[in-house]
Amino acid sequence: MKEAVKIFPQVKYCEDPYDTVKGADAVAILTEWNLFRSLELERIRKLMKGNYFFDLRNVYDPQRVRDKVLNTMVWADHRIMIELYCEGYITEQKSIP
């Protein structure tokens, strides 16, 4: 990370995923790394300001997320995002309504 700071000093660097989500409006899972496969979703929800959670790599079982935190989070995996886009709810200029 020391080298990255030299190249991208304007980026905020965090120690762990939980530090990263503090005060976030939304979280997007963009990788399948093991680090992101076992996050404490309840903890993440409490740290976030917003409630949008985008699992674009299908790391989490949607039913597990629904059972644990969906009542307080807006959940979307890549299939839902594609469906919303195809139905016109999302365009290049807009986000989820």
Number of C-alpha atoms within 10 A of each C-alpha: 7 7 8 10 12 9 9 10 10 8 9 8 14 11 7 9 13 16 12 16 20 15 14 15 12 16 18 13 17 13 14 13 11 9 10 14 13 10 13 12 18 14 12 22 24 14 16 18 14 18 20 20 21 19 23 18 15 17 17 17 10 15 9 11 16 14 9 14 17 19 11 14 18 15 19 18 19 13 13 14 18 14 12 16 16 11 10 10 14 16 12 6 5 10 10 11 5
